Every structure is written in structure tokens, then in C-alpha cells.
């Protein structure tokens, strides 16, 4: 499956206006992020030591915070400067950074008062090269996330069912609901019908890598952003996922169904190359 391994604990993080030692970044037991999973986050990464599409990630993070009615009282400039400082302190050549806003300490376990805001810098996960060369397997799962447009910390279903993913030697789950294809636990999903690129557009989190791929594909492939029926999965000639740490990763099997001829297709290889060149040159 190629599960990523955790990296070393970073030395510093940001909490509520201050850069502090990582081990000092704690929340009270009354924090709604802990008690109720009432929190939003975003995750970005660097290429060539620079945050990739930071403006888009911050826009999505603000949208998630608004969706949970949590005020984010920092400007994009302030957040960007903090990220640069944390990256310098991390000494990592390339890194991921996680922004988290929680419901904050609650007097009664339900009421929000003052959010807690964190930024951490993390070692990027490492995936086997075979994931791109040979492609990966997904299993489908019936599930619709609460408030799909919000990137929340509520991963109960994904973590609960991870043993099932491992049992079937899969990379991840593809969520479907009421006959529609949605998204993976952390990534977006695309399929090709011959040369036409198709991707779900409803009841999903709109990923930043997804956005970039659609930008790169305009004028290269016909594109359909729409509701995708589960019956269409069997019609796919190619498929792939998109995600911040994975870029474009080919999918060659869904449950027991082999996609196309079971190898990474030419269109997916072309897109993988296009994305890498764009990201590394940004």
C-alpha cells in the first residue's frame, strides 16, 4: 500500500500569535476541537523551498473557518510571514505545513468563545515510486462527509475504516453516496473516458491540486466537471487521484474492477508530467 511514515517532530510551531517550541503547543481539555472535532484545517507544501499556491490554500482555509463560523483574526500577509519563519526554523529542504483553527476552549462543551489557531511544519510523507509507475488500488465506500465544502478535522470514518483498506491491500477509499462518486478520504478523484476528463463537482472538498490540474488541462483535454454516477466507474479508461502530497497519482483498480488494461494510461502519464513540471517550476 505504501503507507507514509511519520517524520521527526518539528522544533517549533505557531500558536495564537506566537512561535513556540512544538512540545509546548497544547490545547485545554475543553477545546471543541478535542471534544467535538469542531475544527478546520488546511495543508500546503513547498516546492523548491517555497509554499505552493499559498494564496489558494489560505482562501480555502478562510472558507472552511467561515463554514464553521470561526473568526480567523490574522491577515494572509501575517500568516505567510509566519510560515516563512517556521520554514526557516525547520531546516527541512521541503516541508508541509498545517494550519488548524479549533472551536477553542468551551464553557459547556458546545459554545464557541475564542478559537485556537495553530500552524505546524511537518516532514512530507514518502510514497513508493511504484504508486506512480504501476498505479494504485482503491476500494469504494458509501459515505458523505458532514459539510463537504469545509476541510474539517473530522476524520472518524476514514480512520475507523483504515483496517479495511489494509485488509484489501488498497491505497485508500473512494467515497460514494446515493449513486454518486465523490472523493477520497484526503484527495480528489478524476477519470478519463477515452480523452475526455471527468471529475465530480458536488458534495466534495475542492482541492488545490485539483484546481491546478483543471487549469493545466484546459485546451489539452475536453473537461466535464459534474455529478459522476457510480455506474460510470466501469466505463473509465483511466483514473487518478490528486492531492497536495501526491500530485497526480494513477489509479488502476477499483474494488475488483481493473481500469482500462490495468496499467497507467498515456493521458495520466502526460498529466503527471505536466503537473510536476508546473509545480517544480512555480
Backbone torsions as a table, in degrees:
resi	resn	phi	psi	omega
1	UNK	NA	-27.7	179.8
2	UNK	72.9	45.5	177.1
3	UNK	-63.6	136.9	178.2
4	UNK	-72.6	148.4	-179.5
5	UNK	-101.4	142.7	-179.7
6	UNK	-65.8	144.0	178.7
7	UNK	-92.8	-176.5	179.5
8	UNK	-66.5	151.6	179.1
9	UNK	-67.6	129.7	179.0
10	UNK	-67.2	160.4	-175.1
11	UNK	-86.3	-30.3	-175.0
12	UNK	-134.7	156.2	172.2
13	UNK	-149.2	174.8	179.9
14	UNK	-111.1	132.9	175.3
15	UNK	-140.4	117.9	172.0
16	UNK	47.5	49.5	172.6
17	UNK	98.9	-5.6	-176.8
18	UNK	-133.7	143.8	170.0
19	UNK	-88.0	123.6	-173.5
20	UNK	-134.4	162.4	173.5
21	UNK	-56.4	141.4	-175.0
22	UNK	-56.4	-40.3	-176.7
23	UNK	-68.5	-14.1	179.1
24	UNK	-91.5	-3.3	-177.2
25	UNK	-85.4	92.0	-177.2
26	UNK	-126.4	161.0	173.1
27	UNK	-119.0	154.2	177.1
28	UNK	-72.7	155.7	-179.0
29	UNK	-62.9	-16.4	179.4
30	UNK	-88.8	-0.2	-179.0
31	UNK	-64.2	132.0	-176.8
32	UNK	-67.6	-21.0	173.9
33	UNK	-65.0	-35.6	177.7
34	UNK	-80.3	-47.6	-174.3
35	UNK	-71.6	-39.6	-171.5
36	UNK	-126.8	6.8	-172.0
37	UNK	54.4	33.7	-179.9
38	UNK	-92.2	86.5	-176.8
39	UNK	-162.5	152.7	176.3
40	UNK	-121.4	155.7	178.6
41	UNK	-148.9	169.5	168.0
42	UNK	-145.0	158.3	-176.4
43	UNK	-138.5	126.1	179.4
44	UNK	-126.7	169.7	177.9
45	UNK	-139.8	167.7	176.4
46	UNK	-100.6	152.8	163.7
47	UNK	-127.9	130.6	-176.4
48	UNK	55.9	33.4	175.5
49	UNK	79.1	4.6	-178.2
50	UNK	-117.3	137.6	177.5
51	UNK	-58.0	133.2	-176.2
52	UNK	-92.6	122.7	177.4
53	UNK	52.0	45.3	-176.6
54	UNK	-59.8	-41.1	-179.6
55	UNK	-56.2	-42.6	-179.8
56	UNK	-69.1	-39.3	178.7
57	UNK	-65.0	-41.0	179.6
58	UNK	-67.5	-36.5	176.8
59	UNK	-62.9	-41.6	178.9
60	UNK	-68.6	-38.5	178.6
61	UNK	-62.3	-43.5	177.5
62	UNK	-63.6	-38.2	178.4
63	UNK	-64.2	-40.3	178.1
64	UNK	-65.4	-42.6	178.4
65	UNK	-61.8	-42.8	177.3
66	UNK	-62.1	-38.9	-179.6
67	UNK	-61.6	-28.5	176.5
68	UNK	-99.0	5.2	178.9
69	UNK	57.8	42.4	177.9
70	UNK	-111.0	121.5	-179.4
71	UNK	-73.1	130.9	176.5
72	UNK	-106.1	99.1	-169.5
73	UNK	-92.7	45.2	176.4
74	UNK	-137.0	142.1	178.1
75	UNK	-79.0	161.7	175.3
76	UNK	-59.3	-37.4	179.6
77	UNK	-63.6	-43.9	179.0
78	UNK	-63.1	-42.7	179.4
79	UNK	-65.4	-43.5	179.5
80	UNK	-60.6	-43.2	178.7
81	UNK	-64.3	-37.9	178.6
82	UNK	-65.7	-41.7	179.4
83	UNK	-62.3	-43.3	178.6
84	UNK	-60.6	-42.6	179.9
85	UNK	-65.4	-41.4	179.2
86	UNK	-66.5	-37.8	178.3
87	UNK	-63.1	-40.0	177.8
88	UNK	-62.8	-42.3	-178.7
89	UNK	-71.3	-23.0	-175.5
90	UNK	-75.2	-30.1	-176.5
91	UNK	65.6	8.4	177.0
92	UNK	-78.8	135.7	178.7
93	UNK	-66.2	-37.9	172.9
94	UNK	-135.3	144.3	-173.9
95	UNK	-150.2	161.7	168.6
96	UNK	-106.5	152.3	174.1
97	UNK	-134.6	139.5	-173.2
98	UNK	-115.0	126.3	174.9
99	UNK	-105.7	129.1	-177.7
100	UNK	-132.7	129.4	171.8
101	UNK	-122.7	124.0	-176.8
102	UNK	-105.8	168.6	176.4
103	UNK	-66.8	-12.2	177.2
104	UNK	82.0	179.7	-179.0
105	UNK	-70.4	125.1	-174.8
106	UNK	-110.2	138.2	179.4
107	UNK	-74.2	-17.8	-174.9
108	UNK	-139.9	10.6	178.3
109	UNK	80.2	4.8	179.8
110	UNK	-137.5	-30.4	-173.5
111	UNK	-91.1	131.8	174.6
112	UNK	-85.9	142.6	178.9
113	UNK	-123.6	-71.2	180.0
114	UNK	-133.3	116.9	-177.9
115	UNK	-63.2	155.7	167.2
116	UNK	-102.5	136.4	-176.7
117	UNK	-125.8	124.9	-178.3
118	UNK	-124.6	150.4	166.5
119	UNK	-133.1	125.9	176.2
120	UNK	-121.1	152.7	174.9
121	UNK	-110.3	134.3	-172.5
122	UNK	-134.0	152.3	171.6
123	UNK	-67.0	135.9	179.8
124	UNK	-68.7	143.8	176.3
125	UNK	-66.6	155.8	-178.1
126	UNK	-117.8	120.7	-179.2
127	UNK	-111.8	147.5	-179.7
128	UNK	-62.5	144.0	178.4
129	UNK	-60.5	-27.4	179.2
130	UNK	-61.0	-25.4	178.0
131	UNK	-58.7	-32.6	178.4
132	UNK	-93.1	-35.0	-176.9
133	UNK	-75.0	-41.1	-176.5
134	UNK	-108.5	-17.2	-178.1
135	UNK	88.1	170.7	-175.1
136	UNK	-124.4	167.3	176.2
137	UNK	-108.5	140.7	172.5
138	UNK	-120.4	154.5	167.9
139	UNK	-114.2	148.0	179.5
140	UNK	-89.7	150.6	-178.8
141	UNK	-145.9	136.5	179.7
142	UNK	-80.4	111.3	-177.9
143	UNK	-169.0	139.5	173.3
144	UNK	-126.0	120.8	-178.8
145	UNK	-66.5	148.4	169.9
146	UNK	-63.7	134.3	178.3
147	UNK	46.3	70.0	-172.3
148	UNK	-57.3	-29.0	-178.8
149	UNK	-77.2	-4.9	178.9
150	UNK	-103.0	130.2	175.8
151	UNK	-86.6	88.6	-174.9
152	UNK	-96.8	169.6	178.1
153	UNK	-87.1	4.7	-177.4
154	UNK	-78.7	86.6	-178.0
155	UNK	-109.6	28.6	-176.9
156	UNK	-54.6	-49.6	-176.3
157	UNK	-64.5	-42.8	-178.3
158	UNK	-62.7	-45.4	-178.2
159	UNK	-72.1	-39.1	179.8
160	UNK	-59.9	-37.1	-175.2
161	UNK	-97.6	4.8	179.5
162	UNK	-59.1	-35.7	175.0
163	UNK	-59.0	-30.8	178.0
164	UNK	-69.6	-40.0	176.3
165	UNK	-59.3	-44.7	179.9
166	UNK	-67.3	-38.0	179.7
167	UNK	-58.5	-38.6	-178.1
168	UNK	-95.1	14.0	177.5
169	UNK	51.9	43.6	-179.8
170	UNK	-103.7	168.3	176.8
171	UNK	-86.9	-35.5	-175.7
172	UNK	-169.9	-177.9	176.9
173	UNK	-106.7	143.0	171.0
174	UNK	-104.6	113.7	-179.2
175	UNK	-75.1	135.9	173.8
176	UNK	-131.2	153.8	179.9
177	UNK	-154.2	128.3	176.0
178	UNK	53.4	42.0	175.8
179	UNK	81.6	6.0	179.4
180	UNK	-115.4	143.6	174.2
181	UNK	-81.0	134.9	-177.7
182	UNK	-115.8	-91.4	-171.3
183	UNK	-154.6	171.5	172.9
184	UNK	-86.4	-179.9	-179.6
185	UNK	-62.6	-30.9	-178.0
186	UNK	-137.6	1.8	-172.6
187	UNK	-136.5	167.8	175.5
188	UNK	-98.2	164.3	-173.3
189	UNK	-125.9	138.5	176.1
190	UNK	-131.2	153.4	169.2
191	UNK	-139.0	156.2	172.3
192	UNK	-107.4	137.1	163.7
193	UNK	-110.6	96.7	-168.5
194	UNK	59.2	-112.5	-178.8
195	UNK	-103.6	5.0	179.4
196	UNK	-93.2	126.7	-179.7
197	UNK	-91.4	128.4	-176.0
198	UNK	-126.4	136.5	177.6
199	UNK	-147.7	142.1	177.5
200	UNK	-61.6	149.8	-179.0
201	UNK	-132.1	-1.1	-176.5
202	UNK	-120.6	144.3	176.4
203	UNK	57.2	38.3	178.0
204	UNK	-135.0	165.7	169.3
205	UNK	-87.6	127.3	-177.7
206	UNK	-81.8	104.7	-175.1
207	UNK	-73.6	154.3	178.5
208	UNK	-73.4	-41.0	175.7
209	UNK	-63.3	-38.8	174.4
210	UNK	-55.5	-46.3	179.8
211	UNK	-58.9	-45.8	-179.0
212	UNK	-63.9	-43.5	179.7
213	UNK	-60.3	-42.5	178.4
214	UNK	-64.4	-37.8	176.3
215	UNK	-62.2	-45.1	-177.6
216	UNK	-68.6	-26.2	-175.5
217	UNK	-85.6	-17.2	-178.3
218	UNK	-63.9	125.7	-176.6
219	UNK	86.3	-7.5	178.4
220	UNK	-104.4	-45.3	178.2
221	UNK	-130.9	149.0	166.2
222	UNK	-62.7	138.7	-175.0
223	UNK	-122.3	136.2	173.9
224	UNK	-126.1	108.6	171.5
225	UNK	-99.1	112.9	-172.1
226	UNK	-168.6	178.6	171.2
227	UNK	-66.7	132.6	-179.2
228	UNK	-115.4	122.4	179.9
229	UNK	-79.7	147.4	179.1
230	UNK	-62.4	-26.2	177.9
231	UNK	-65.7	-18.5	-179.9
232	UNK	-79.7	-14.6	-178.6
233	UNK	-61.8	-36.5	179.0
234	UNK	-72.0	-11.7	179.4
235	UNK	-95.6	-4.3	-177.0
236	UNK	-68.9	134.9	173.9
237	UNK	-93.9	-23.1	173.9
238	UNK	-150.2	162.4	175.9
239	UNK	-155.1	156.4	176.7
240	UNK	-159.8	163.1	173.7
241	UNK	-111.4	160.9	174.0
242	UNK	-129.8	140.3	179.5
243	UNK	-162.7	162.1	-175.4
244	UNK	-59.0	-45.8	-177.3
245	UNK	-90.3	-11.9	-174.5
246	UNK	-109.0	-15.4	-175.9
247	UNK	64.4	-124.6	174.8
248	UNK	-107.3	118.2	-178.2
249	UNK	-123.5	122.6	-175.5
250	UNK	-70.3	144.0	176.1
251	UNK	-114.7	124.7	-176.7
252	UNK	-115.8	-5.1	179.1
253	UNK	-150.9	136.2	174.6
254	UNK	-122.6	114.2	-173.0
255	UNK	54.3	-122.0	179.4
256	UNK	-97.2	4.7	-176.4
257	UNK	-96.4	123.6	176.0
258	UNK	-82.5	133.5	-179.5
259	UNK	-90.4	128.3	-177.3
260	UNK	59.3	-128.7	178.3
261	UNK	-99.0	12.1	176.6
262	UNK	84.5	6.6	176.5
263	UNK	-119.1	167.1	179.5
264	UNK	-69.5	123.8	-174.8
265	UNK	-77.7	163.4	-177.1
266	UNK	-64.0	-39.3	-179.9
267	UNK	-65.2	-41.4	179.3
268	UNK	-66.2	-40.3	177.3
269	UNK	-62.8	-40.3	179.0
270	UNK	-62.7	-43.7	-180.0
271	UNK	-67.0	-40.3	177.8
272	UNK	-57.8	-44.4	-179.9
273	UNK	-67.6	-42.4	178.1
274	UNK	-59.5	-44.7	-178.4
275	UNK	-66.4	-45.5	-178.7
276	UNK	-59.6	-44.4	-179.2
277	UNK	-64.2	-40.8	179.4
278	UNK	-64.9	-48.3	-175.7
279	UNK	-65.0	-44.0	-177.1
280	UNK	-74.2	-18.8	178.6
281	UNK	-97.6	-0.9	-175.3
282	UNK	-77.7	NA	NA
